[in-house]
Amino acid sequence: MRPASHHHGDTPPVVAKDASTKRSDWRAIRDLLPYLLEHKTRVILALLCMVAAKFANLGIPILMKRLIDTLNINSTPEALLVVPLALIIAYGLLRFSAALFNELREGLFARVTQNAVRKVALQVFEHLHGLALSFHLARQTGGVSRDIERGTRGIQSLISYSLYSILPTLIEFALVLGYFAYSYNYWFAAITLVALVLYISFTVLVTEWRTQFRRTMNKMDSRANQKAIDSLLNFETVKYFGNERFEAQRYDENLLRYQTAAIQSQKSLALLNLGQQSIIGVGLVLILWRATLGVIDGTMTLGDLVLVNTLMIQLYIPLNFLGVIYREIKQALTDMDRMFSLLDTEKEIADIPGAKPLVINNYATGPTVQFEHVSFSYEARREILHDVSFTIPAGTITAIVGQSGAGKSTIARLLFRFYDVQAGKILIDDQNIQLVQQTSLRKAIGIVPQDTVLFNDTIAYNIAYGRPDASIAEVRDAARAAQIDSLIERLPDGFKTQVGERGLKLSGGEKQRVAIARTLLKQPAMLLFDEATSALDSKTERALQEEMLGLARNRTTLIIAHRLSTIVHADQILVMDQGRIIERGTHLELVEFNGKYAEMWQMQERSENTVPVH
């Protein structure tokens, strides 16, 4: 996700746009609905099961009331035997029905939930890979991965709490209010309704106020995680400078802010719970008082008193958790919002509608590449490339040299279309790369970067990454061509050797040879070597040079070089300075020209011929 740092002076500034601005909760729900409605039938059946379970739940205390009312001293022995038995059996069946419908609801909705979680997570992941390089340079991997993790967990929480708690409770409230209004006087329905409205209003208002603390906790949690991952990824650098204490302090600063927000959140929770219990208590007392008066004046039976009490308890037991549930739903919506906001991040580099695949005229010789009057800047105040024009004929080698910051690596990034040019155009076999599919463009180019980052997997996996469907024999051939086969054979686990996080178990030269092997395995039409041999010793470098020259004979090749000795056989050498091409020609032509290239060549020769004095 976040690319390795580069040592080039033309590294772009981190100016990606952050899309994690606050959006409404309804927006998060609206974004989720299409994923849920892919299984409309299951959703409808689950909702019907939920309603059926609530009807059964309401019938249970009603049957209990009738059972109590039938058990009086005036009943005949036959009635005392037959009627209660029938009611008891019906009571048991209703209880079983309520449980059955609840389990059916959960079973039906399980596939809907998991399908939504999988598809949303996959879409976010694919979208992140589709964003421009500037986004990933500006975002930290730990924070983004935590946003996705919390967002997918938030979907499960939202569905669980809303479908299994909030909706069933609201349905039960509607049924109880209807029963009270139909069977008793309006006071029962009025008291229940007022208590419900007051309870929900108080819960919503206080929870909205408390949300700020949860947002702060999330923010500090993400920051602490970012600092921790960044520090651990750069473990060696921390050790080099003895900055363990400094890193611990940076981590603790965010933990301290998280702690402060967490304490405020807990205090406000106590206030919320106290208010909720007060409303519940008053409502329950008033309902029982009205029921008691009804029994005294003969308008209600003891069964009615038990029924009212049971219904209110059934309502208030889930209502007790409404505050917690609402808070968790708000938290789930907040987490989902952060994840969906990643999907709202616009792709700065996107395929145009109807973009066609890049077509290579002759894969055997490689494409012709043209830069026509290209100008580019990462930010308006500092232009990196100024009216750059050159052509790389098919099947030839072109090298670019120059001081750090001259724009060499920017040319490589533009060729891969990590950025779009502000002026001019880049053509591959007469096709503007801004008009073709990015996937086909990058498939046609193989790169060996200066800073090689490997996956935390085996050597075989990292080589095969160039072409995941390659056979093990092809992987071995690529390793042999990259001069790394002898090293691998000496390792105890061979190709199954784990390379560690970012390939840190291998030396710089070994990592670079793995990178060369996976590029060779990719078999691209064009090769791009960005300081590809900078981490190799002289002997290995010379061996690889011969191999690279052999490969380049059948491909269009661009070499960004620091060591001029690696490019003396190039068909064309471009000398760059401050974003402009100041010289071009073969090695011999440029040496004879006695310009900037000749000066650089003489400096490197003197440096290589200098014998250190001990």
C-alpha positions, 0 to 999 in steps of 0.5 A, spaced: 500 500 500 504 505 502 510 505 497 517 505 499 521 511 500 525 513 494 532 517 494 531 521 488 531 528 489 525 528 484 520 525 489 513 528 489 511 531 495 505 528 499 499 532 497 494 527 497 487 529 498 483 526 504 476 524 503 475 522 510 471 528 512 464 527 516 458 525 512 451 524 515 449 517 518 444 516 513 449 517 507 453 511 510 446 507 510 445 509 503 451 506 501 450 500 504 443 498 502 445 496 495 450 490 498 444 488 502 439 488 497 442 483 492 439 478 496 432 481 496 428 475 498 432 473 504 431 480 506 424 480 506 423 473 509 428 475 515 423 481 516 417 476 516 420 472 521 422 477 525 414 480 525 412 473 526 417 472 532 414 479 535 407 476 534 408 470 538 412 474 543 406 478 544 401 472 545 405 469 550 403 474 556 396 474 553 395 467 554 398 467 561 393 472 563 387 467 560 390 462 564 390 466 571 383 468 569 381 461 568 384 459 575 378 461 580 375 458 585 368 458 581 371 454 576 368 446 575 374 441 576 373 439 569 374 446 567 380 447 571 383 440 568 382 441 561 382 449 559 389 450 563 392 444 560 390 447 553 392 454 555 399 451 557 400 447 551 399 453 547 403 457 551 409 452 550 408 452 542 408 460 542 414 460 546 417 455 541 415 459 535 418 465 538 425 462 538 424 458 531 422 465 528 428 468 531 433 463 529 430 463 522 431 470 521 438 470 523 440 464 519 436 467 513 440 474 514 447 471 515 449 470 508 446 477 507 451 480 512 457 476 510 456 477 503 455 485 504 462 485 508 466 481 503 464 485 497 465 492 501 471 490 503 473 487 496 471 494 493 475 498 498 481 494 497 481 494 489 479 502 490 485 503 494 489 500 489 486 504 483 488 511 487 494 515 484 501 514 488 500 521 491 494 518 495 498 513 498 504 517 499 500 522 503 496 516 507 499 511 512 498 504 511 496 503 519 491 508 519 488 505 512 488 498 514 485 500 521 479 504 517 477 498 513 478 493 519 473 497 523 468 499 517 467 491 516 466 490 523 461 496 523 457 493 518 456 487 522 455 491 528 450 495 524 446 489 521 446 485 528 444 491 532 438 494 528 435 487 525 436 483 532 435 489 537 432 496 534 427 493 529 424 488 533 423 492 539 420 498 535 415 492 532 413 490 539 412 497 542 407 498 536 404 491 538 403 493 545 401 500 544 395 497 539 393 492 544 393 497 550 389 502 546 384 496 544 383 492 550 384 498 556 383 505 556 387 510 553 391 512 559 396 505 558 397 507 551 399 514 553 403 513 558 407 507 554 408 512 548 410 518 552 415 514 556 418 511 549 418 518 546 422 521 552 426 515 553 428 515 545 429 523 545 434 523 551 438 517 549 439 520 542 440 527 544 445 525 550 448 519 545 449 525 539 453 529 544 457 523 546 459 521 539 465 527 539 468 523 544 468 516 540 470 520 534 476 523 538 478 516 541 477 513 533 482 518 531 487 517 536 487 510 536 488 510 528 494 515 529 497 511 535 496 505 530 500 509 524 506 511 529 506 504 531 506 500 524 511 506 521 516 505 527 516 497 527 517 498 519 523 502 520 526 498 526 533 498 523 533 506 522 530 506 530 536 502 532 541 506 528 539 512 531 538 510 538 531 513 538 527 507 541 525 512 547 523 518 542 518 513 538 515 510 545 514 518 547 510 519 540 506 513 541 504 515 548 502 522 546 497 519 542 495 514 547 494 519 552 489 523 548 486 516 547 485 515 554 483 522 556 477 522 550 475 515 553 475 517 560 470 523 558 466 518 554 465 513 560 463 519 565 458 521 559 455 514 559 454 514 567 449 520 565 446 517 560 444 511 564 442 515 570 437 519 565 434 512 562 433 509 568 429 515 571 425 515 565 423 507 565 422 507 573 417 513 572 413 510 566 413 503 570 410 506 576 405 510 573 403 504 568 402 499 575 398 504 578 393 505 573 393 497 573 392 497 580 386 502 580 383 498 574 383 491 579 380 495 585 374 498 581 373 491 577 374 494 570 381 489 570 382 482 573 388 480 576 390 477 570 390 483 566 395 486 572 399 481 571 399 482 563 400 489 563 406 488 568 409 482 564 408 486 557 412 492 560 417 488 563 418 485 556 419 492 553 423 495 558 428 489 558 431 491 551 429 498 552 435 498 558 440 496 552 437 501 547 442 506 549 448 502 549 445 499 542 444 506 539 451 508 541 454 502 538 450 503 532 452 510 532 459 507 532 458 502 527 456 508 522 462 512 524 466 506 522 463 505 516 463 512 514 470 512 514 471 506 510 466 509 505 469 515 505 475 512 502 471 509 496 469 517 495 476 519 494 477 520 486 481 517 482 486 522 480 489 517 474 483 514 471 481 510 465 477 514 460 470 511 458 471 506 453 479 506 454 482 500 449 488 496 451 495 498 449 497 494 443 504 492 442 506 492 434 511 487 435 512 484 442 519 480 439 522 487 439 518 491 443 514 498 442 517 505 440 516 510 446 516 517 444 516 523 449 513 529 446 514 536 449 512 533 456 512 538 462 510 536 469 510 538 476 508 535 482 506 542 485 505 548 481 511 552 484 516 547 482 516 544 475 520 538 474 520 536 467 521 542 462 519 541 455 522 534 454 522 530 448 525 524 446 524 517 442 526 510 444 526 506 438 523 499 438 528 494 441 534 499 443 537 501 449 536 508 452 539 511 458 538 517 462 543 520 467 544 526 471 544 529 478 539 527 483 533 531 482 534 532 475 527 528 473 530 521 471 525 517 476 519 522 474 520 520 467 519 512 469 513 514 474 510 518 468 511 512 463 507 507 468 502 513 468 502 514 476 501 521 474 499 525 468 503 530 464 500 537 465 503 538 457 505 534 452 504 527 451 507 520 451 506 515 446 507 507 446 507 505 438 503 511 437 498 510 442 497 516 447 498 512 454 492 517 457 487 514 452 489 506 454 487 502 459 492 502 465 492 495 466 495 493 459 500 499 459 503 496 466 503 489 463 507 491 457 512 494 462 517 491 467 521 495 472 527 493 476 527 499 481 532 502 485 529 500 492 526 493 492 520 492 497 518 484 497 512 481 500 513 477 507 513 471 503 518 466 500 523 467 495 519 463 490 512 467 491 516 474 490 519 471 484 513 468 481 509 475 483 512 477 476 507 472 473 503 468 478 501 463 474 508 461 472 511 454 473 516 452 478 521 451 473 520 458 470 521 461 476 527 457 477 529 459 470 528 466 472 532 466 478 538 463 474 538 469 469 538 473 475 544 470 478 541 468 484 540 461 483 546 459 487 544 463 493 538 460 493 541 453 493 545 454 499 539 456 503 536 451 508 529 452 505 531 454 498 526 457 494 521 456 500 525 461 504 521 466 508 524 473 506 521 477 512 517 484 512 519 488 506 524 483 505 529 485 510 532 478 511 535 479 505 541 483 503 540 489 498 543 486 493 539 479 494 533 483 494 535 487 487 536 480 484 530 477 486 526 484 483 530 482 477 528 475 476 521 477 477 521 482 472 524 477 467 519 472 469 514 477 467 516 477 460 514 484 458 515 488 452 519 493 455 524 493 460 525 499 465 531 499 470 531 504 475 538 504 478 537 496 478 544 494 479 546 500 485 546 495 490 550 489 487 558 488 488 562 489 482 563 482 480 555 481 480 554 487 477 558 485 471 555 479 470 548 482 470 550 487 465 551 482 460 545 478 462 541 485 461 544 487 455 542 480 452 535 481 454 535 488 452 536 486 445 529 483 444 526 489 448 525 496 448 529 498 454 530 504 458 535 505 464 536 510 469 543 510 471 548 512 476 554 508 474 556 510 467 559 504 466 553 500 466 550 504 460 556 505 455 553 500 450 546 504 450 544 506 443 542 512 446 544 516 452 540 522 455 543 527 460 538 531 464 539 537 468 534 541 472 528 537 468 531 538 461 535 534 456 542 538 455 545 532 451 544 526 447 548 521 444 552 515 444 557 514 450 563 515 445 559 521 442 558 524 449 565 523 451 568 526 445 563 532 446 566 534 452 560 536 456 557 535 462 557 527 461 564 527 459 565 531 466 561 526 470 565 520 466 572 523 468 569 524 475 567 516 476 573 514 473 578 518 478 573 515 483 574 508 481 581 508 480 583 511 487 586 506 491 584 507 499 590 508 503 590 504 510 
